[in-house]
């Protein structure tokens, strides 16, 4: 996985996590187990979305680029590391139910 910092107007910014494998709906369970909140509205629309503390992450299911924001928390680096670790766990979950 690769983490890139992005810049936005007015001093804002965020990150893009480039995943080694595409994100899938079944991966949401890893995030829920790690304490992240998910949204059925986003999931139904085909969008991966999780949030925890001041971190949000979103992107299309089947994609490898996830947009991440960390709302100015002083522990943002630790929150991002936790998110990255959870993505690594989620990557081990198969996209489909084993047959």
ChimeraX attribute file (.defattr): number of C-alpha atoms within 10 A of each C-alpha:
attribute: neighborCount
match mode: 1-to-1
recipient: residues
	/A:1	13
	/A:2	10
	/A:3	15
	/A:4	11
	/A:5	12
	/A:6	13
	/A:7	10
	/A:8	8
	/A:9	6
	/A:10	6
	/A:11	6
	/A:12	11
	/A:13	15
	/A:14	18
	/A:15	18
	/A:16	19
	/A:17	23
	/A:18	16
	/A:19	18
	/A:20	13
	/A:21	16
	/A:22	16
	/A:23	25
	/A:24	21
	/A:25	19
	/A:26	15
	/A:27	21
	/A:28	22
	/A:29	14
	/A:30	18
	/A:31	21
	/A:32	15
	/A:33	10
	/A:34	14
	/A:35	13
	/A:36	19
	/A:37	15
	/A:38	18
	/A:39	12
	/A:40	11
	/A:41	10
	/A:42	15
	/A:43	16
	/A:44	10
	/A:45	10
	/A:46	15
	/A:47	20
	/A:48	24
	/A:49	24
	/A:50	22
	/A:51	20
	/A:52	17
	/A:53	13
	/A:54	13
	/A:55	19
	/A:56	21
	/A:57	19
	/A:58	18
	/A:59	20
	/A:60	20
	/A:61	19
	/A:62	15
	/A:63	15
	/A:64	18
	/A:65	22
	/A:66	21
	/A:67	19
	/A:68	25
	/A:69	20
	/A:70	21
	/A:71	14
	/A:72	11
	/A:73	12
	/A:74	9
	/A:75	10
	/A:76	16
	/A:77	11
	/A:78	11
	/A:79	17
	/A:80	19
	/A:81	11
	/A:82	13
	/A:83	23
	/A:84	17
	/A:85	14
	/A:86	19
	/A:87	21
	/A:88	16
	/A:89	13
	/A:90	21
	/A:91	19
	/A:92	11
	/A:93	17
	/A:94	13
	/A:95	15
	/A:96	9
	/A:97	7
	/A:98	5
	/A:99	3
